[in-house]
């Protein structure tokens, strides 16, 4: 996490220029509206001058976007990951200064990305060797997953072309919100010649759906929930009818391997499925009307809690943005299964997550929605909404997966949500101090710390004993 006091100057000329031109506002007109000279604004748009924070907020208000729209989320991620990796003792100890990390990523972002890819491969080999294996090959599955996650995050977790295609299909076919299951069964049959069937044996085989192109059948697991069946059918529609939209997106930024491209293709088809279930304009209007109440959105769109939360984290259409949310899905062991962010929130890349985060408390209270104000080490406070997800009516021997999700936004947006009710948003003491995981967390006074932060000197003298058997120095 980045400390606010050391935050570098913000150069956001390209994003400012893009938002201004999308709204058909001339440079001179915008300059007058926010009290700047046209020449000064021109220098900001050309990155000859930084965008000062007071001006940032005036520009954001005038253009109707959150201030975070001007933050370079990809740069923040890269800086955070670089500092976390470089603090590993293998590099000699100590942390990389924030300004140095920014300078490195700004001057040579590709080099920084490749350093991180190498470091991920190194850690994967070490973990495999510790488990009795012989090391994982460089560029293995973990690296591929991270590459695709970063690629999606680099797009702001929003793919306008797929959103527009899904909206157009829903409108053209007259898909109903509460009748989408039957509508998709009919659409697959009439438009693609695919018959949808149920199969009670799929889950026992570890499979949830199977498309047989030669037999022109789509088998769905009988025990699956209705919203999962709808999602899978929408995914198949993306495969059959919108592959060209997906391929066009993949061609713009080629990934490193065929495996990474295939994984990204699956992710984009899933994105289309969520957009078809919850079309952008209609979904955003409903979300605003119910103040982002996830349970009410579930009922209105026939979706699961997880599907609604993930969809809310993708609502960043230029000119019509929703609230900037982050989303994370984790299992009870702390393995992160999905993550995306339209905020400054930075996820730990190389260490375990923070136990004070309410998403982990959710496992002790399954099915209950937990709300938390949490403050990160960069002094940003977030509103977090967490809950376990998945059905509880599995067969006795099916051993269902125990997972939870968290949806969060910065506290400035909290009053626009139903979850702010009853919270003291003005009290700093109301926020739980969380971190990115003990290994990367810079807090020195946390009694929940499991391991010391990497790269920091320790005092393990015997003169006194705190809640952990060392003091963090420096």
Secondary structure by P-SEA (a helix, b strand, c coil): ccccccccccccaaaaaaaaaaacccaaaaaaaacccaaaaaaaaaccccccaaaaaaaaaaaccccccccaaaaaaaaaaaaaaaaccccccccccaaaaaaaaaacaaaaaaaaaaaaaaaaaaaaaaacccccccccaaaaaaaaaaaaaaaccccaaaaaaaaaaaaaacccccaaaaaaaaaaaacccbbbbbbcccccccccccccccccbbbccccccaaaaaaaaaaaaaacccaaaaaaaaaacccccaaaaaaaaaaaaaaaaaaaaccaaaaaaaaaaacccaaaaaaaccccaaaaaaaaaacccccccccbbbbbbbcccccccccccccccccccccccccccccccccccccbbbbbbcccccccccbbbbbbbcccccccccccccbbbbbbbccccccccccccccccccccccccccccccccccccccccccccccbbbbbcccccccccccccc
